[in-house]
Amino acid sequence: MPKKIPMRTCVGCGTVRPKKELIRVVMTPEGEILPDKGGRAGGRGAYLCNDPACLERALRRRSLQRAFRVPQSEISAPDRLREEIGGTDAG
């Protein structure tokens, strides 16, 4: 029997992809959104494609706020996440 591949949905574009192709992001108690390279950081997570357009779409559509279940005002500007998605590949 073939091994099942975990699938996740990008909160930016809504594309379902294998978990390894997406970047997991977590929100700290301070409201900062950070990339979770190991995929094991504690807390609530969401997944994004390794595409700056998906991050911007998620911010514009407030998808991250829904995923993290917090109001818009509680999420600080995710500059570190912008740098991470713009500069590296997922995996």
N, CA, C and O atoms as a GROMACS GRO file, in nm:
protein
  364
    1MET      N    1   0.084  -0.118   0.000
    1MET     CA    2   0.000   0.000   0.000
    1MET      C    3   0.089   0.125   0.000
    1MET      O    4   0.180   0.134   0.082
    2PRO      N    5   0.064   0.219  -0.090
    2PRO     CA    6   0.148   0.340  -0.096
    2PRO      C    7   0.129   0.428   0.028
    2PRO      O    8   0.021   0.434   0.086
    3LYS      N    9   0.237   0.496   0.065
    3LYS     CA   10   0.233   0.583   0.181
    3LYS      C   11   0.151   0.708   0.149
    3LYS      O   12   0.164   0.766   0.041
    4LYS      N   13   0.066   0.749   0.243
    4LYS     CA   14  -0.018   0.866   0.224
    4LYS      C   15   0.065   0.994   0.238
    4LYS      O   16   0.143   1.007   0.333
    5ILE      N   17   0.048   1.086   0.145
    5ILE     CA   18   0.120   1.214   0.148
    5ILE      C   19   0.030   1.318   0.214
    5ILE      O   20  -0.081   1.342   0.166
    6PRO      N   21   0.077   1.380   0.326
    6PRO     CA   22  -0.006   1.482   0.390
    6PRO      C   23  -0.024   1.604   0.300
    6PRO      O   24   0.073   1.656   0.245
    7MET      N   25  -0.146   1.648   0.286
    7MET     CA   26  -0.178   1.763   0.202
    7MET      C   27  -0.224   1.879   0.290
    7MET      O   28  -0.288   1.858   0.394
    8ARG      N   29  -0.191   2.001   0.249
    8ARG     CA   30  -0.232   2.121   0.321
    8ARG      C   31  -0.278   2.224   0.219
    8ARG      O   32  -0.243   2.217   0.101
    9THR      N   33  -0.358   2.320   0.266
    9THR     CA   34  -0.412   2.425   0.180
    9THR      C   35  -0.342   2.557   0.209
    9THR      O   36  -0.330   2.596   0.326
   10CYS      N   37  -0.297   2.626   0.106
   10CYS     CA   38  -0.237   2.758   0.120
   10CYS      C   39  -0.347   2.857   0.157
   10CYS      O   40  -0.451   2.862   0.092
   11VAL      N   41  -0.325   2.937   0.263
   11VAL     CA   42  -0.426   3.034   0.303
   11VAL      C   43  -0.430   3.155   0.210
   11VAL      O   44  -0.523   3.235   0.216
   12GLY      N   45  -0.330   3.167   0.124
   12GLY     CA   46  -0.327   3.279   0.030
   12GLY      C   47  -0.407   3.252  -0.096
   12GLY      O   48  -0.497   3.328  -0.132
   13CYS      N   49  -0.373   3.141  -0.164
   13CYS     CA   50  -0.436   3.113  -0.294
   13CYS      C   51  -0.537   2.999  -0.288
   13CYS      O   52  -0.614   2.980  -0.383
   14GLY      N   53  -0.538   2.923  -0.180
   14GLY     CA   54  -0.633   2.813  -0.167
   14GLY      C   55  -0.593   2.685  -0.238
   14GLY      O   56  -0.672   2.591  -0.245
   15THR      N   57  -0.470   2.679  -0.290
   15THR     CA   58  -0.422   2.560  -0.359
   15THR      C   59  -0.386   2.452  -0.258
   15THR      O   60  -0.320   2.479  -0.158
   16VAL      N   61  -0.429   2.329  -0.285
   16VAL     CA   62  -0.394   2.216  -0.200
   16VAL      C   63  -0.267   2.153  -0.257
   16VAL      O   64  -0.262   2.114  -0.373
   17ARG      N   65  -0.165   2.144  -0.172
   17ARG     CA   66  -0.035   2.090  -0.213
   17ARG      C   67   0.018   1.997  -0.105
   17ARG      O   68  -0.030   1.999   0.009
   18PRO      N   69   0.118   1.916  -0.140
   18PRO     CA   70   0.184   1.836  -0.035
   18PRO      C   71   0.245   1.929   0.071
   18PRO      O   72   0.297   2.036   0.040
   19LYS      N   73   0.237   1.885   0.195
   19LYS     CA   74   0.283   1.964   0.308
   19LYS      C   75   0.427   2.013   0.292
   19LYS      O   76   0.460   2.124   0.332
   20LYS      N   77   0.514   1.930   0.233
   20LYS     CA   78   0.655   1.966   0.216
   20LYS      C   79   0.676   2.082   0.119
   20LYS      O   80   0.781   2.147   0.124
   21GLU      N   81   0.581   2.109   0.032
   21GLU     CA   82   0.595   2.217  -0.066
   21GLU      C   83   0.551   2.352  -0.011
   21GLU      O   84   0.574   2.455  -0.075
   22LEU      N   85   0.490   2.354   0.107
   22LEU     CA   86   0.438   2.478   0.165
   22LEU      C   87   0.523   2.520   0.284
   22LEU      O   88   0.595   2.439   0.341
   23ILE      N   89   0.513   2.646   0.320
   23ILE     CA   90   0.582   2.702   0.435
   23ILE      C   91   0.481   2.714   0.548
   23ILE      O   92   0.377   2.777   0.532
   24ARG      N   93   0.513   2.654   0.664
   24ARG     CA   94   0.426   2.668   0.780
   24ARG      C   95   0.463   2.796   0.852
   24ARG      O   96   0.580   2.826   0.871
   25VAL      N   97   0.362   2.870   0.892
   25VAL     CA   98   0.385   2.991   0.970
   25VAL      C   99   0.308   2.978   1.101
   25VAL      O  100   0.200   2.920   1.105
   26VAL      N  101   0.365   3.034   1.207
   26VAL     CA  102   0.301   3.033   1.338
   26VAL      C  103   0.293   3.175   1.390
   26VAL      O  104   0.368   3.263   1.346
   27MET      N  105   0.202   3.197   1.482
   27MET     CA  106   0.190   3.329   1.543
   27MET      C  107   0.235   3.320   1.689
   27MET      O  108   0.189   3.236   1.765
   28THR      N  109   0.328   3.409   1.726
   28THR     CA  110   0.377   3.414   1.863
   28THR      C  111   0.271   3.479   1.951
   28THR      O  112   0.178   3.542   1.900
   29PRO      N  113   0.284   3.464   2.084
   29PRO     CA  114   0.189   3.532   2.174
   29PRO      C  115   0.189   3.684   2.158
   29PRO      O  116   0.090   3.750   2.193
   30GLU      N  117   0.299   3.740   2.105
   30GLU     CA  118   0.305   3.885   2.083
   30GLU      C  119   0.234   3.926   1.954
   30GLU      O  120   0.220   4.046   1.927
   31GLY      N  121   0.188   3.831   1.876
   31GLY     CA  122   0.117   3.861   1.752
   31GLY      C  123   0.205   3.866   1.630
   31GLY      O  124   0.159   3.902   1.521
   32GLU      N  125   0.331   3.829   1.644
   32GLU     CA  126   0.423   3.830   1.530
   32GLU      C  127   0.410   3.698   1.454
   32GLU      O  128   0.403   3.591   1.514
   33ILE      N  129   0.407   3.707   1.322
   33ILE     CA  130   0.398   3.589   1.238
   33ILE      C  131   0.538   3.550   1.196
   33ILE      O  132   0.612   3.631   1.139
   34LEU      N  133   0.575   3.424   1.224
   34LEU     CA  134   0.710   3.378   1.194
   34LEU      C  135   0.706   3.248   1.114
   34LEU      O  136   0.614   3.168   1.132
   35PRO      N  137   0.804   3.227   1.026
   35PRO     CA  138   0.812   3.099   0.956
   35PRO      C  139   0.854   2.990   1.053
   35PRO      O  140   0.931   3.014   1.146
   36ASP      N  141   0.804   2.871   1.030
   36ASP     CA  142   0.838   2.756   1.113
   36ASP      C  143   0.908   2.655   1.024
   36ASP      O  144   0.844   2.566   0.967
   37LYS      N  145   1.039   2.668   1.011
   37LYS     CA  146   1.116   2.584   0.919
   37LYS      C  147   1.107   2.436   0.954
   37LYS      O  148   1.097   2.352   0.864
   38GLY      N  149   1.110   2.404   1.083
   38GLY     CA  150   1.104   2.264   1.123
   38GLY      C  151   0.964   2.206   1.118
   38GLY      O  152   0.949   2.083   1.118
   39GLY      N  153   0.863   2.290   1.115
   39GLY     CA  154   0.726   2.242   1.111
   39GLY      C  155   0.677   2.187   1.244
   39GLY      O  156   0.574   2.118   1.248
   40ARG      N  157   0.748   2.215   1.352
   40ARG     CA  158   0.712   2.159   1.481
   40ARG      C  159   0.696   2.264   1.591
   40ARG      O  160   0.681   2.227   1.707
   41ALA      N  161   0.700   2.389   1.559
   41ALA     CA  162   0.686   2.493   1.660
   41ALA      C  163   0.547   2.485   1.723
   41ALA      O  164   0.449   2.450   1.657
   42GLY      N  165   0.541   2.516   1.850
   42GLY     CA  166   0.414   2.512   1.920
   42GLY      C  167   0.322   2.624   1.875
   42GLY      O  168   0.367   2.726   1.823
   43GLY      N  169   0.196   2.603   1.894
   43GLY     CA  170   0.099   2.706   1.860
   43GLY      C  171   0.025   2.675   1.732
   43GLY      O  172   0.050   2.574   1.665
   44ARG      N  173  -0.065   2.763   1.700
   44ARG     CA  174  -0.150   2.747   1.583
   44ARG      C  175  -0.072   2.781   1.457
   44ARG      O  176  -0.001   2.881   1.454
   45GLY      N  177  -0.084   2.700   1.356
   45GLY     CA  178  -0.010   2.721   1.233
   45GLY      C  179  -0.101   2.738   1.113
   45GLY      O  180  -0.218   2.702   1.116
   46ALA      N  181  -0.044   2.794   1.009
   46ALA     CA  182  -0.111   2.808   0.880
   46ALA      C  183  -0.005   2.782   0.773
   46ALA      O  184   0.115   2.789   0.802
   47TYR      N  185  -0.048   2.754   0.653
   47TYR     CA  186   0.045   2.721   0.546
   47TYR      C  187   0.033   2.820   0.431
   47TYR      O  188  -0.077   2.863   0.396
   48LEU      N  189   0.148   2.854   0.372
   48LEU     CA  190   0.155   2.944   0.257
   48LEU      C  191   0.245   2.884   0.150
   48LEU      O  192   0.342   2.814   0.180
   49CYS      N  193   0.213   2.912   0.024
   49CYS     CA  194   0.302   2.877  -0.086
   49CYS      C  195   0.429   2.961  -0.073
   49CYS      O  196   0.428   3.065  -0.008
   50ASN      N  197   0.536   2.916  -0.133
   50ASN     CA  198   0.661   2.991  -0.132
   50ASN      C  199   0.656   3.096  -0.242
   50ASN      O  200   0.738   3.097  -0.334
   51ASP      N  201   0.558   3.185  -0.233
   51ASP     CA  202   0.534   3.287  -0.334
   51ASP      C  203   0.492   3.416  -0.262
   51ASP      O  204   0.392   3.416  -0.190
   52PRO      N  205   0.566   3.525  -0.280
   52PRO     CA  206   0.529   3.650  -0.214
   52PRO      C  207   0.386   3.695  -0.246
   52PRO      O  208   0.322   3.760  -0.164
   53ALA      N  209   0.337   3.662  -0.365
   53ALA     CA  210   0.200   3.700  -0.401
   53ALA      C  211   0.098   3.631  -0.311
   53ALA      O  212  -0.006   3.689  -0.279
   54CYS      N  213   0.125   3.506  -0.271
   54CYS     CA  214   0.033   3.435  -0.182
   54CYS      C  215   0.030   3.500  -0.044
   54CYS      O  216  -0.077   3.511   0.017
   55LEU      N  217   0.146   3.543   0.005
   55LEU     CA  218   0.150   3.612   0.134
   55LEU      C  219   0.071   3.741   0.127
   55LEU      O  220  -0.011   3.769   0.215
   56GLU      N  221   0.094   3.820   0.024
   56GLU     CA  222   0.022   3.948   0.011
   56GLU      C  223  -0.128   3.925  -0.003
   56GLU      O  224  -0.208   4.000   0.054
   57ARG      N  225  -0.167   3.823  -0.078
   57ARG     CA  226  -0.309   3.791  -0.094
   57ARG      C  227  -0.370   3.750   0.041
   57ARG      O  228  -0.482   3.790   0.073
   58ALA      N  229  -0.296   3.671   0.119
   58ALA     CA  230  -0.345   3.628   0.250
   58ALA      C  231  -0.362   3.747   0.343
   58ALA      O  232  -0.459   3.753   0.420
   59LEU      N  233  -0.270   3.842   0.338
   59LEU     CA  234  -0.281   3.962   0.422
   59LEU      C  235  -0.398   4.049   0.378
   59LEU      O  236  -0.474   4.100   0.461
   60ARG      N  237  -0.412   4.066   0.247
   60ARG     CA  238  -0.518   4.151   0.193
   60ARG      C  239  -0.657   4.091   0.223
   60ARG      O  240  -0.750   4.164   0.256
   61ARG      N  241  -0.669   3.959   0.212
   61ARG     CA  242  -0.797   3.892   0.234
   61ARG      C  243  -0.820   3.857   0.381
   61ARG      O  244  -0.925   3.802   0.415
   62ARG      N  245  -0.724   3.889   0.467
   62ARG     CA  246  -0.730   3.860   0.610
   62ARG      C  247  -0.739   3.710   0.640
   62ARG      O  248  -0.797   3.669   0.740
   63SER      N  249  -0.680   3.630   0.552
   63SER     CA  250  -0.680   3.485   0.570
   63SER      C  251  -0.598   3.443   0.691
   63SER      O  252  -0.635   3.348   0.761
   64LEU      N  253  -0.487   3.511   0.717
   64LEU     CA  254  -0.406   3.477   0.833
   64LEU      C  255  -0.479   3.507   0.963
   64LEU      O  256  -0.468   3.432   1.060
   65GLN      N  257  -0.554   3.616   0.966
   65GLN     CA  258  -0.630   3.649   1.086
   65GLN      C  259  -0.734   3.542   1.115
   65GLN      O  260  -0.755   3.505   1.230
   66ARG      N  261  -0.799   3.492   1.010
   66ARG     CA  262  -0.897   3.384   1.029
   66ARG      C  263  -0.828   3.256   1.072
   66ARG      O  264  -0.877   3.186   1.160
   67ALA      N  265  -0.715   3.224   1.011
   67ALA     CA  266  -0.644   3.101   1.044
   67ALA      C  267  -0.595   3.103   1.189
   67ALA      O  268  -0.599   3.000   1.258
   68PHE      N  269  -0.550   3.219   1.235
   68PHE     CA  270  -0.499   3.230   1.371
   68PHE      C  271  -0.607   3.271   1.471
   68PHE      O  272  -0.581   3.278   1.591
   69ARG      N  273  -0.728   3.297   1.422
   69ARG     CA  274  -0.844   3.331   1.505
   69ARG      C  275  -0.819   3.453   1.592
   69ARG      O  276  -0.847   3.453   1.712
   70VAL      N  277  -0.767   3.558   1.531
   70VAL     CA  278  -0.743   3.684   1.602
   70VAL      C  279  -0.790   3.800   1.516
   70VAL      O  280  -0.798   3.787   1.394
   71PRO      N  281  -0.820   3.915   1.579
   71PRO     CA  282  -0.856   4.033   1.500
   71PRO      C  283  -0.736   4.089   1.425
   71PRO      O  284  -0.621   4.063   1.462
   72GLN      N  285  -0.762   4.165   1.321
   72GLN     CA  286  -0.658   4.227   1.238
   72GLN      C  287  -0.558   4.305   1.321
   72GLN      O  288  -0.438   4.299   1.294
   73SER      N  289  -0.604   4.377   1.422
   73SER     CA  290  -0.518   4.464   1.501
   73SER      C  291  -0.415   4.388   1.583
   73SER      O  292  -0.315   4.446   1.625
   74GLU      N  293  -0.437   4.257   1.606
   74GLU     CA  294  -0.344   4.180   1.689
   74GLU      C  295  -0.227   4.122   1.610
   74GLU      O  296  -0.135   4.066   1.670
   75ILE      N  297  -0.228   4.134   1.479
   75ILE     CA  298  -0.118   4.080   1.400
   75ILE      C  299  -0.026   4.193   1.357
   75ILE      O  300  -0.068   4.288   1.290
   76SER      N  301   0.102   4.182   1.398
   76SER     CA  302   0.199   4.283   1.359
   76SER      C  303   0.241   4.259   1.214
   76SER      O  304   0.220   4.152   1.158
   77ALA      N  305   0.301   4.360   1.154
   77ALA     CA  306   0.346   4.350   1.014
   77ALA      C  307   0.446   4.236   1.001
   77ALA      O  308   0.548   4.235   1.070
   78PRO      N  309   0.419   4.140   0.915
   78PRO     CA  310   0.505   4.022   0.904
   78PRO      C  311   0.626   4.044   0.814
   78PRO      O  312   0.642   3.974   0.713
   79ASP      N  313   0.711   4.140   0.849
   79ASP     CA  314   0.827   4.172   0.766
   79ASP      C  315   0.923   4.054   0.756
   79ASP      O  316   0.978   4.027   0.649
   80ARG      N  317   0.944   3.985   0.867
   80ARG     CA  318   1.035   3.869   0.865
   80ARG      C  319   0.981   3.760   0.773
   80ARG      O  320   1.058   3.694   0.703
   81LEU      N  321   0.852   3.742   0.773
   81LEU     CA  322   0.791   3.641   0.685
   81LEU      C  323   0.806   3.683   0.540
   81LEU      O  324   0.829   3.598   0.453
   82ARG      N  325   0.791   3.811   0.511
   82ARG     CA  326   0.811   3.860   0.374
   82ARG      C  327   0.953   3.830   0.326
   82ARG      O  328   0.974   3.787   0.213
   83GLU      N  329   1.051   3.854   0.414
   83GLU     CA  330   1.191   3.826   0.379
   83GLU      C  331   1.210   3.677   0.355
   83GLU      O  332   1.279   3.638   0.260
   84GLU      N  333   1.152   3.595   0.439
   84GLU     CA  334   1.169   3.449   0.429
   84GLU      C  335   1.108   3.395   0.300
   84GLU      O  336   1.172   3.315   0.231
   85ILE      N  337   0.990   3.437   0.268
   85ILE     CA  338   0.923   3.386   0.147
   85ILE      C  339   0.988   3.443   0.022
   85ILE      O  340   0.995   3.374  -0.080
   86GLY      N  341   1.035   3.563   0.027
   86GLY     CA  342   1.098   3.622  -0.090
   86GLY      C  343   1.238   3.570  -0.118
   86GLY      O  344   1.285   3.577  -0.231
   87GLY      N  345   1.306   3.515  -0.013
   87GLY     CA  346   1.446   3.482  -0.031
   87GLY      C  347   1.485   3.336  -0.030
   87GLY      O  348   1.598   3.304  -0.067
   88THR      N  349   1.396   3.244   0.011
   88THR     CA  350   1.434   3.104   0.017
   88THR      C  351   1.331   3.016  -0.050
   88THR      O  352   1.225   3.063  -0.092
   89ASP      N  353   1.363   2.887  -0.059
   89ASP     CA  354   1.264   2.794  -0.113
   89ASP      C  355   1.205   2.709  -0.002
   89ASP      O  356   1.264   2.696   0.105
   90ALA      N  357   1.089   2.651  -0.028
   90ALA     CA  358   1.017   2.575   0.073
   90ALA      C  359   1.071   2.434   0.081
   90ALA      O  360   1.050   2.354  -0.010
   91GLY      N  361   1.139   2.402   0.186
   91GLY     CA  362   1.182   2.265   0.199
   91GLY      C  363   1.316   2.260   0.251
   91GLY      O  364   1.371   2.152   0.270
   0.00000   0.00000   0.00000
